[in-house]
Amino acid sequence: MFDPEFQRKALSLVMGFIMQFSKTPAEPEVQELSVNDLNVSTISGSCLKVAWNGEPDRDYYVSCTAHDEDYAYADNIYFEFKDQSEWVIVENNHEPIISRELWDKVQEVNASVSRGRCTTERVTHSLSGLCYCDECGAKMKMQKTPYNKSPYSYRCGMHVRYGKGYCSSHNIKGTILEGAILQDIKRQIDFVMNDSEARAKYIARKRGNIAVKSAEDSKRKREIEKRIDDLGKLIRKVYEDRVLGNLPDKTCAELLADYQQEKETLQAELDELLKRSETMAQDEADVDEYIRRLKSYAGVDTLTRQMAMDLLEYVTVDRYEGEGKPRSIHIYYKLIDKPLCDKNNALA
């Protein structure tokens, strides 16, 4: 950060230089200066705006001498910052402080619905922050159950806070919930290890109805690209005929307008197809990463915190109807299933 006094002196020099060459016009207007290609305009009677065309990847120094100490506009400098859309980002320009893999992992953890709270024993349980009530959508709260066969259980957070008048308990033993999820993960590991169609099935699951349109999109994309190329040739032909006098001005204008309108419409459709194609390519990359993660946990017998964070997006648990009654547990996996819109509520 600049020292304020140093900054004031530097600005005094710059403004003295600008005043010397711009003569400060009475009305706001941009002046083209031959010296250093500066463009100067007045913002007000005592404030100037200075701009120049810079080159990428280059630092600039403004060196000058103040001709009059009164020309110190330190408190009236107008800086114009470029919109983010105009930023130039250069990838891998410097040696990274951390690896790309670690960076991506941290971003994934930050995006997770779980904050991973510790217990008083400084333990973060495998499903901490990942479970939701499927009736009200609130997060389920882990509670100790010292007199139960399971040392802890999960209950609807709204029930814990406001009682049964707001939502039922949805109580489920931690060991039962973790066991059910581990069993499903093992089933999927066996699936990817032994089914040659596993990848294709996961892609179809991730894409849903979009998968049906994939072949149609490819065909339509080829048709549009060919037509846009043909339109370009037709437009050039119209110009050539007009130059040679083979086509009246009115006909030329009408044809060009029609061709250009069709080209713009097709280009917009093509852009949408390309965007969808990029999404499909990302779907395939996500499925490959998900399968890699599953295989890395082959042979495990315990649901660890790391495994849960690598594989689980979130889990919903249905109403507790009594001991021994069947329960519905819905498991949503990372990279395969759609993430939540609201981390605080599964129904939002």
Residue, then its C-alpha position, 0 to 999 in steps of 0.5 A: m500500500f502506498d504511503p499517503e504522503f508519497q502518493r500526494k507528492a506523486l499525484s502533484l507531479v502528475m497533475g502538474f504535468i497534465m495541466q502544463f499540456s492540457k491547458t484545462p479546457a473549460e468544458p469537459e472533453v477528451q483531449e488527444l495529447s502527443v506527449n505520452d499519448l495521454n487523454v485528459s478530460t475535466i470532471s469538474g472545475s478542480c478534477l481531471k480524468v487521465a487515461w491512456n491505452g496500455e499494453p498487456d503484461r506491461d508496467y507503466y511509470v509516469s515521470c514528470t516535473a511540477h511546473d506549479e505547486d498549486y496544481a496538486y489535485a491529490d484529493n480530486i483524482y478520478f480513477e476508472f476501473k475496468d469491468q471484470s468482463e474486460w479483465v485479462i487473465v493469464e493462466n500459470n503465469h507464476e509458480p503457484i503457492i499451492s497445487r491446483e489439486l489442493w486448490d480444487k479440493v479446498q473449493e469443493v470443501n467450501a461448496s459442501v453443505s457440511r461445515g463439519r462441526c466437532t463434538t466436545e471430544r473434538v471429533t467430527h463424525s462422518l455425516s456431520g452436516l450432511c443429513y436433512c429432514d425430508e419433511c421440512g428440509a431442515k438439517m438434522k442435528m446429531q445428539k448423544t444417546p448415552y443410554n442407547k445401543s448407538p452412542y448418538s443419533y440424528r434428529c430434525g433440527m426444527h424438532v429439536r429447536y421448536g418441538k413436535g408442533y413444527c416437525s416430527s423427530h425423524n430420529i434415526k440411530g447414527t450407526i444405522l444411518e452410517g451402516a445403510i450409507l456404507q452398504d450403498i457405497k459398497r454396492q456402487i463400488d462393486f457395480v463399477m468394478n464388475d459392470s462394463e456399462a457402469r460409466a454409460k449408466y452413470i452418465a445417463r443418470k447424470r444427464g437425465n432427459i438431456a442424454v436423449k438429445s445428444a445425438e440430435d444435437s450433434k446432427r443439428k450442429r452439423e446442419i447449422e454449421k453447413r448452413i452458416d457457411d452457405l450463407g457466408k458464400l451467398i452474402r459474398k455472391v450478392y456483393e459481387d453481383r451488386v458490384l458487377g451491376n447484375l443485381p438492383d440495389k433494392t434486391c441486394a438490400e433485401l437479400l442481405a437483410d434476409y441472409q444476415q437475419e437467418k445467419e444471426t438466428l442460426q448462430a444463436e442456436l449454434d451457441e446454445l448447442l455448443k454450450r450444451s455440448e460443453t456441459m455434456a463434456q463436463d458430465e463425462a469428466d464428473v462421472d470419470e472422477y466419481i468412478r475414480r473416487l469409488k474405486s479408491y475406497a474398494g475394500v473399506d469397512t468403515l464410513t470415514r469422514q473423508m469418504a463421506m466428504d468425497l462421495l456424498e452431496y447430502v442425505t435425507v431421512d424420512r419420518y420415524e414411525g416407531e421401532g422396527k418400522p421401515r425407513s426411507i433414506h435418500i442418498y445424493y452423491k457428489l458429481i452425479d446428483k444435482p447439488l442443493c440450491d440452499k445449503n440450509n434447506a433441502l426443499a428450497 
